Amino acid sequence: MSPYDQKVKDILVERNYIDVADMKKAEIAAQTGNISAIDYLISKELITRDLIGQAIAESLFVQYADLNSHQPSREQTLRIPEDSARKFKIVLFKETKDELVVTTDDPSQLGLGENLKMIFGVEKKITISYSLPDDINACFVHYKKALETRFASIIKQNEKVAPEIIGEIIEDAATYRASDIHFEPQEQEIIIRFRIDGVLQEAGRIPKEYYENILNRIKIQGHMRTDEHFSAQDGSLRYKNGNENIDMRISVIPIMDGEKIAIRLLSEYVRGFTLSDLGLAEEHQGMLIKAAQKPFGMILVTGPTGSGKTTTLYSLIKNFNTPEKNITTIEDPI
């Protein structure tokens, strides 16, 4: 267990957000299953991420800034230079005529106040609030250069082009919480597209001369044949992105201009969703859970690509994931 998780657990109990009995259950679940105590509490809907943020902010005697409900714009984020933003983990949350509200995951860190005065001056009052570390990191996507710019830099270095480009693409997809990555060969180049909230969006382009190495590396990692170019293939792999594991289902399909790659992403943050997070009303949650508790029968979850079928099933399974139960999912590919 990390020191951060222990600190959060202590705060939740001390401030009566979670009672001792429920925390004990969460700790037992963490010891016997592949889940943290905090994730267990969230999955059982005993606490939400926002309430955790609120509890930590109270313990620090500052206001809580909810970066999920009030996401800072690109212009807001870029008001703070990247070096300072990453060093102090700070984001400009709100600005009025007389006040600037800046949020961080450590309001008491040394040098923060002086740094903010250097950036914004002393004309306005500067208020420091608290936000969860993951939410702050998500805002830093605005500092990233376009994929093409980073591709050009990797190609210029001429070292490990395929793994470097693949890593950049997957990390961007995870940052934007894309559900799919598409590599689409054209006559002269490869178009990279992400599916975000069900809609495909162009993310970048790669010169076609580098695509064969990228394609072969993905095939090898996905346990597919590199000498097969005229039949569809399926595979899977697990990618480590920082502290997060991303499970990927891979399909390679031959088309006129080469072989198209479609990758479905399932990040760990998706597994943290509950039925409430998906927007289901309490009445509908109750109906679904009641149906899932029956000893026989079938539940069909249907819809187009990116509509949330897998996420819905993971959220439903979490309601029954306790140490005394053995749950197995059968997926193709795994």
One Martini backbone bead per residue (centre of mass of N, CA, C, O) as a GRO file, in nm:
protein
  334
    1MET     BB    1   0.096   0.036   0.022
    2SER     BB    2   0.063   0.357  -0.011
    3PRO     BB    3   0.090   0.652   0.155
    4TYR     BB    4  -0.157   0.778   0.020
    5ASP     BB    5  -0.370   0.560   0.085
    6GLN     BB    6  -0.335   0.575   0.392
    7LYS     BB    7  -0.414   0.871   0.421
    8VAL     BB    8  -0.698   0.847   0.304
    9LYS     BB    9  -0.808   0.643   0.506
   10ASP     BB   10  -0.769   0.815   0.759
   11ILE     BB   11  -0.948   1.054   0.673
   12LEU     BB   12  -1.219   0.901   0.630
   13VAL     BB   13  -1.240   0.810   0.928
   14GLU     BB   14  -1.190   1.072   1.094
   15ARG     BB   15  -1.437   1.223   0.910
   16ASN     BB   16  -1.683   1.017   0.865
   17TYR     BB   17  -1.707   0.886   0.566
   18ILE     BB   18  -1.604   0.616   0.708
   19ASP     BB   19  -1.644   0.337   0.866
   20VAL     BB   20  -1.468   0.095   1.023
   21ALA     BB   21  -1.610  -0.156   0.905
   22ASP     BB   22  -1.582  -0.082   0.603
   23MET     BB   23  -1.273  -0.059   0.606
   24LYS     BB   24  -1.217  -0.352   0.683
   25LYS     BB   25  -1.343  -0.474   0.430
   26ALA     BB   26  -1.153  -0.330   0.232
   27GLU     BB   27  -0.888  -0.455   0.344
   28ILE     BB   28  -0.962  -0.749   0.289
   29ALA     BB   29  -1.004  -0.716  -0.017
   30ALA     BB   30  -0.708  -0.618  -0.070
   31GLN     BB   31  -0.570  -0.890   0.033
   32THR     BB   32  -0.756  -1.101  -0.163
   33GLY     BB   33  -0.748  -0.889  -0.398
   34ASN     BB   34  -0.729  -0.691  -0.712
   35ILE     BB   35  -0.766  -0.437  -0.486
   36SER     BB   36  -0.822  -0.153  -0.344
   37ALA     BB   37  -0.971  -0.004  -0.086
   38ILE     BB   38  -1.075   0.241  -0.244
   39ASP     BB   39  -1.199   0.084  -0.484
   40TYR     BB   40  -1.397  -0.074  -0.313
   41LEU     BB   41  -1.562   0.165  -0.204
   42ILE     BB   42  -1.647   0.266  -0.484
   43SER     BB   43  -1.782  -0.001  -0.591
   44LYS     BB   44  -1.991   0.011  -0.328
   45GLU     BB   45  -2.085   0.313  -0.292
   46LEU     BB   46  -1.946   0.454  -0.019
   47ILE     BB   47  -1.787   0.632  -0.230
   48THR     BB   48  -1.639   0.909  -0.391
   49ARG     BB   49  -1.408   1.095  -0.547
   50ASP     BB   50  -1.521   1.370  -0.453
   51LEU     BB   51  -1.532   1.298  -0.150
   52ILE     BB   52  -1.234   1.250  -0.122
   53GLY     BB   53  -1.149   1.535  -0.202
   54GLN     BB   54  -1.310   1.677   0.023
   55ALA     BB   55  -1.170   1.544   0.264
   56ILE     BB   56  -0.882   1.639   0.203
   57ALA     BB   57  -0.942   1.942   0.196
   58GLU     BB   58  -1.036   1.961   0.490
   59SER     BB   59  -0.761   1.862   0.614
   60LEU     BB   60  -0.621   2.134   0.469
   61PHE     BB   61  -0.807   2.393   0.475
   62VAL     BB   62  -0.956   2.378   0.188
   63GLN     BB   63  -1.077   2.387  -0.116
   64TYR     BB   64  -1.261   2.212  -0.357
   65ALA     BB   65  -1.163   2.116  -0.694
   66ASP     BB   66  -1.367   2.018  -0.964
   67LEU     BB   67  -1.229   1.891  -1.264
   68ASN     BB   68  -1.473   1.737  -1.388
   69SER     BB   69  -1.707   1.960  -1.388
   70HIS     BB   70  -1.452   2.190  -1.420
   71GLN     BB   71  -1.288   2.218  -1.693
   72PRO     BB   72  -1.015   2.339  -1.805
   73SER     BB   73  -0.893   2.515  -2.038
   74ARG     BB   74  -0.637   2.564  -2.243
   75GLU     BB   75  -0.594   2.862  -2.168
   76GLN     BB   76  -0.580   2.824  -1.866
   77THR     BB   77  -0.347   2.622  -1.849
   78LEU     BB   78  -0.135   2.813  -2.019
   79ARG     BB   79  -0.092   3.038  -1.797
   80ILE     BB   80   0.093   2.810  -1.700
   81PRO     BB   81   0.385   2.701  -1.702
   82GLU     BB   82   0.495   2.387  -1.739
   83ASP     BB   83   0.718   2.373  -1.525
   84SER     BB   84   0.538   2.472  -1.288
   85ALA     BB   85   0.303   2.275  -1.315
   86ARG     BB   86   0.476   2.012  -1.268
   87LYS     BB   87   0.624   2.085  -1.005
   88PHE     BB   88   0.335   2.182  -0.842
   89LYS     BB   89   0.070   2.078  -0.946
   90ILE     BB   90  -0.085   2.310  -1.137
   91VAL     BB   91  -0.409   2.487  -1.183
   92LEU     BB   92  -0.627   2.691  -1.342
   93PHE     BB   93  -0.961   2.720  -1.232
   94LYS     BB   94  -1.017   3.040  -1.164
   95GLU     BB   95  -1.143   3.371  -1.287
   96THR     BB   96  -1.160   3.699  -1.176
   97LYS     BB   97  -1.134   4.027  -1.121
   98ASP     BB   98  -0.999   3.964  -0.806
   99GLU     BB   99  -0.950   3.639  -0.866
  100LEU     BB  100  -0.742   3.346  -0.816
  101VAL     BB  101  -0.778   2.992  -0.883
  102VAL     BB  102  -0.562   2.746  -0.755
  103THR     BB  103  -0.474   2.402  -0.814
  104THR     BB  104  -0.371   2.122  -0.596
  105ASP     BB  105  -0.213   1.834  -0.420
  106ASP     BB  106  -0.019   2.067  -0.249
  107PRO     BB  107  -0.071   2.353  -0.070
  108SER     BB  108   0.210   2.340   0.132
  109GLN     BB  109   0.427   2.390  -0.059
  110LEU     BB  110   0.724   2.508  -0.125
  111GLY     BB  111   0.708   2.808  -0.331
  112LEU     BB  112   0.421   2.849  -0.449
  113GLY     BB  113   0.342   3.144  -0.391
  114GLU     BB  114   0.588   3.280  -0.532
  115ASN     BB  115   0.535   3.158  -0.814
  116LEU     BB  116   0.252   3.284  -0.859
  117LYS     BB  117   0.346   3.583  -0.840
  118MET     BB  118   0.535   3.567  -1.087
  119ILE     BB  119   0.306   3.496  -1.292
  120PHE     BB  120   0.051   3.706  -1.187
  121GLY     BB  121   0.115   3.871  -0.957
  122VAL     BB  122  -0.050   4.124  -0.714
  123GLU     BB  123  -0.338   4.229  -0.806
  124LYS     BB  124  -0.447   3.952  -0.723
  125LYS     BB  125  -0.605   3.718  -0.560
  126ILE     BB  126  -0.468   3.409  -0.428
  127THR     BB  127  -0.614   3.087  -0.443
  128ILE     BB  128  -0.582   2.771  -0.279
  129SER     BB  129  -0.655   2.446  -0.385
  130TYR     BB  130  -0.797   2.114  -0.416
  131SER     BB  131  -0.687   1.818  -0.605
  132LEU     BB  132  -0.667   1.543  -0.769
  133PRO     BB  133  -0.400   1.409  -0.923
  134ASP     BB  134  -0.541   1.289  -1.180
  135ASP     BB  135  -0.689   1.555  -1.262
  136ILE     BB  136  -0.436   1.722  -1.306
  137ASN     BB  137  -0.294   1.544  -1.518
  138ALA     BB  138  -0.522   1.570  -1.734
  139CYS     BB  139  -0.460   1.879  -1.795
  140PHE     BB  140  -0.163   1.834  -1.928
  141VAL     BB  141  -0.246   1.778  -2.228
  142HIS     BB  142  -0.211   2.083  -2.328
  143TYR     BB  143   0.118   2.053  -2.347
  144LYS     BB  144   0.104   1.890  -2.587
  145LYS     BB  145   0.215   1.801  -2.871
  146ALA     BB  146   0.175   1.710  -3.164
  147LEU     BB  147   0.215   1.408  -3.300
  148GLU     BB  148   0.377   1.491  -3.553
  149THR     BB  149   0.603   1.631  -3.397
  150ARG     BB  150   0.695   1.374  -3.243
  151PHE     BB  151   0.745   1.196  -3.487
  152ALA     BB  152   0.965   1.372  -3.618
  153SER     BB  153   1.162   1.348  -3.379
  154ILE     BB  154   1.194   1.039  -3.384
  155ILE     BB  155   1.287   1.013  -3.680
  156LYS     BB  156   1.538   1.197  -3.653
  157GLN     BB  157   1.687   1.004  -3.449
  158ASN     BB  158   1.671   0.699  -3.561
  159GLU     BB  159   1.546   0.544  -3.292
  160LYS     BB  160   1.314   0.337  -3.224
  161VAL     BB  161   1.052   0.411  -3.389
  162ALA     BB  162   0.822   0.212  -3.329
  163PRO     BB  163   0.804   0.213  -3.011
  164GLU     BB  164   0.783   0.522  -2.981
  165ILE     BB  165   0.523   0.569  -3.145
  166ILE     BB  166   0.339   0.372  -2.998
  167GLY     BB  167   0.368   0.504  -2.720
  168GLU     BB  168   0.251   0.783  -2.794
  169ILE     BB  169  -0.028   0.684  -2.885
  170ILE     BB  170  -0.120   0.537  -2.626
  171GLU     BB  171  -0.083   0.774  -2.429
  172ASP     BB  172  -0.285   0.960  -2.569
  173ALA     BB  173  -0.532   0.775  -2.554
  174ALA     BB  174  -0.534   0.764  -2.243
  175THR     BB  175  -0.559   1.067  -2.188
  176TYR     BB  176  -0.836   1.086  -2.375
  177ARG     BB  177  -1.006   0.828  -2.335
  178ALA     BB  178  -0.992   0.613  -2.545
  179SER     BB  179  -1.138   0.318  -2.702
  180ASP     BB  180  -0.977   0.370  -2.981
  181ILE     BB  181  -0.742   0.259  -3.239
  182HIS     BB  182  -0.651   0.379  -3.573
  183PHE     BB  183  -0.486   0.231  -3.857
  184GLU     BB  184  -0.484   0.405  -4.181
  185PRO     BB  185  -0.406   0.323  -4.489
  186GLN     BB  186  -0.254   0.496  -4.744
  187GLU     BB  187  -0.069   0.573  -5.010
  188GLN     BB  188   0.149   0.776  -4.823
  189GLU     BB  189  -0.006   0.723  -4.542
  190ILE     BB  190  -0.091   0.725  -4.188
  191ILE     BB  191  -0.386   0.723  -4.010
  192ILE     BB  192  -0.471   0.850  -3.690
  193ARG     BB  193  -0.738   0.730  -3.476
  194PHE     BB  194  -0.977   0.829  -3.231
  195ARG     BB  195  -1.213   0.709  -2.992
  196ILE     BB  196  -1.429   0.964  -2.854
  197ASP     BB  197  -1.728   0.931  -2.738
  198GLY     BB  198  -1.787   0.757  -3.024
  199VAL     BB  199  -1.576   0.942  -3.188
  200LEU     BB  200  -1.388   0.992  -3.463
  201GLN     BB  201  -1.041   1.117  -3.449
  202GLU     BB  202  -0.786   1.284  -3.557
  203ALA     BB  203  -0.429   1.257  -3.442
  204GLY     BB  204  -0.245   1.157  -3.698
  205ARG     BB  205   0.066   1.111  -3.900
  206ILE     BB  206   0.242   0.862  -4.103
  207PRO     BB  207   0.483   0.753  -4.273
  208LYS     BB  208   0.474   0.465  -4.462
  209GLU     BB  209   0.777   0.360  -4.427
  210TYR     BB  210   0.714   0.294  -4.096
  211TYR     BB  211   0.475   0.078  -4.079
  212GLU     BB  212   0.590  -0.211  -4.087
  213ASN     BB  213   0.728  -0.204  -3.809
  214ILE     BB  214   0.475  -0.137  -3.647
  215LEU     BB  215   0.305  -0.379  -3.735
  216ASN     BB  216   0.502  -0.606  -3.641
  217ARG     BB  217   0.514  -0.528  -3.344
  218ILE     BB  218   0.212  -0.565  -3.285
  219LYS     BB  219   0.197  -0.859  -3.370
  220ILE     BB  220   0.400  -0.974  -3.170
  221GLN     BB  221   0.262  -0.865  -2.908
  222GLY     BB  222  -0.025  -1.012  -3.015
  223HIS     BB  223   0.032  -1.302  -3.129
  224MET     BB  224   0.102  -1.281  -3.443
  225ARG     BB  225   0.144  -1.306  -3.777
  226THR     BB  226   0.395  -1.168  -3.995
  227ASP     BB  227   0.331  -1.356  -4.273
  228GLU     BB  228   0.035  -1.237  -4.264
  229HIS     BB  229  -0.161  -1.035  -4.528
  230PHE     BB  230  -0.471  -1.182  -4.620
  231SER     BB  231  -0.572  -1.202  -4.317
  232ALA     BB  232  -0.741  -1.196  -4.042
  233GLN     BB  233  -0.646  -1.077  -3.708
  234ASP     BB  234  -0.609  -1.167  -3.357
  235GLY     BB  235  -0.536  -0.990  -3.041
  236SER     BB  236  -0.328  -0.934  -2.737
  237LEU     BB  237  -0.245  -0.687  -2.474
  238ARG     BB  238  -0.028  -0.543  -2.219
  239TYR     BB  239   0.005  -0.204  -2.114
  240LYS     BB  240   0.244   0.014  -1.969
  241ASN     BB  241   0.126   0.328  -1.809
  242GLY     BB  242   0.301   0.366  -1.575
  243ASN     BB  243   0.057   0.275  -1.327
  244GLU     BB  244  -0.097   0.169  -1.583
  245ASN     BB  245  -0.314  -0.067  -1.720
  246ILE     BB  246  -0.356  -0.179  -2.068
  247ASP     BB  247  -0.599  -0.339  -2.237
  248MET     BB  248  -0.567  -0.506  -2.564
  249ARG     BB  249  -0.747  -0.526  -2.866
  250ILE     BB  250  -0.657  -0.684  -3.178
  251SER     BB  251  -0.697  -0.584  -3.529
  252VAL     BB  252  -0.617  -0.729  -3.852
  253ILE     BB  253  -0.679  -0.582  -4.183
  254PRO     BB  254  -0.708  -0.622  -4.509
  255ILE     BB  255  -0.634  -0.381  -4.763
  256MET     BB  256  -0.551  -0.204  -5.037
  257ASP     BB  257  -0.305  -0.030  -4.862
  258GLY     BB  258  -0.296  -0.287  -4.659
  259GLU     BB  259  -0.299  -0.284  -4.297
  260LYS     BB  260  -0.536  -0.268  -4.058
  261ILE     BB  261  -0.563  -0.117  -3.729
  262ALA     BB  262  -0.747  -0.226  -3.434
  263ILE     BB  263  -0.782  -0.080  -3.101
  264ARG     BB  264  -0.885  -0.186  -2.788
  265LEU     BB  265  -0.947  -0.015  -2.485
  266LEU     BB  266  -0.874  -0.107  -2.125
  267SER     BB  267  -0.867   0.068  -1.858
  268GLU     BB  268  -0.854   0.102  -1.516
  269TYR     BB  269  -1.063   0.336  -1.495
  270VAL     BB  270  -1.303   0.167  -1.599
  271ARG     BB  271  -1.308  -0.035  -1.349
  272GLY     BB  272  -1.404   0.209  -1.149
  273PHE     BB  273  -1.678   0.197  -1.241
  274THR     BB  274  -2.011   0.262  -1.187
  275LEU     BB  275  -2.342   0.272  -1.239
  276SER     BB  276  -2.356   0.571  -1.161
  277ASP     BB  277  -2.130   0.677  -1.354
  278LEU     BB  278  -2.314   0.592  -1.615
  279GLY     BB  279  -2.621   0.718  -1.541
  280LEU     BB  280  -2.793   0.538  -1.375
  281ALA     BB  281  -3.068   0.494  -1.233
  282GLU     BB  282  -3.172   0.354  -0.946
  283GLU     BB  283  -3.395   0.183  -1.071
  284HIS     BB  284  -3.213   0.052  -1.294
  285GLN     BB  285  -3.001  -0.067  -1.110
  286GLY     BB  286  -3.191  -0.256  -0.955
  287MET     BB  287  -3.282  -0.424  -1.198
  288LEU     BB  288  -2.998  -0.526  -1.283
  289ILE     BB  289  -2.907  -0.657  -1.015
  290LYS     BB  290  -3.146  -0.850  -0.984
  291ALA     BB  291  -3.091  -1.007  -1.247
  292ALA     BB  292  -2.789  -1.091  -1.169
  293GLN     BB  293  -2.884  -1.267  -0.906
  294LYS     BB  294  -2.974  -1.483  -1.070
  295PRO     BB  295  -2.912  -1.834  -1.129
  296PHE     BB  296  -3.040  -1.761  -1.417
  297GLY     BB  297  -2.972  -1.664  -1.746
  298MET     BB  298  -2.977  -1.344  -1.943
  299ILE     BB  299  -2.764  -1.067  -2.044
  300LEU     BB  300  -2.802  -0.810  -2.282
  301VAL     BB  301  -2.538  -0.613  -2.437
  302THR     BB  302  -2.596  -0.352  -2.667
  303GLY     BB  303  -2.413  -0.200  -2.944
  304PRO     BB  304  -2.201   0.007  -3.058
  305THR     BB  305  -1.907   0.123  -3.092
  306GLY     BB  306  -1.841   0.285  -2.784
  307SER     BB  307  -2.116   0.254  -2.592
  308GLY     BB  308  -2.044   0.053  -2.317
  309LYS     BB  309  -2.053  -0.258  -2.275
  310THR     BB  310  -1.799  -0.338  -2.111
  311THR     BB  311  -1.830  -0.126  -1.887
  312THR     BB  312  -2.103  -0.228  -1.784
  313LEU     BB  313  -2.009  -0.515  -1.705
  314TYR     BB  314  -1.791  -0.434  -1.505
  315SER     BB  315  -1.982  -0.274  -1.315
  316LEU     BB  316  -2.161  -0.518  -1.246
  317ILE     BB  317  -1.946  -0.718  -1.135
  318LYS     BB  318  -1.850  -0.541  -0.891
  319ASN     BB  319  -2.107  -0.613  -0.710
  320PHE     BB  320  -1.978  -0.936  -0.685
  321ASN     BB  321  -1.680  -0.862  -0.580
  322THR     BB  322  -1.581  -1.102  -0.357
  323PRO     BB  323  -1.387  -1.317  -0.175
  324GLU     BB  324  -1.623  -1.559  -0.188
  325LYS     BB  325  -1.589  -1.514  -0.501
  326ASN     BB  326  -1.583  -1.661  -0.836
  327ILE     BB  327  -1.472  -1.485  -1.127
  328THR     BB  328  -1.537  -1.539  -1.481
  329THR     BB  329  -1.422  -1.431  -1.795
  330ILE     BB  330  -1.530  -1.452  -2.144
  331GLU     BB  331  -1.306  -1.367  -2.411
  332ASP     BB  332  -1.282  -1.235  -2.766
  333PRO     BB  333  -1.031  -1.155  -2.689
  334ILE     BB  334  -0.872  -1.123  -2.379
   0.00000   0.00000   0.00000
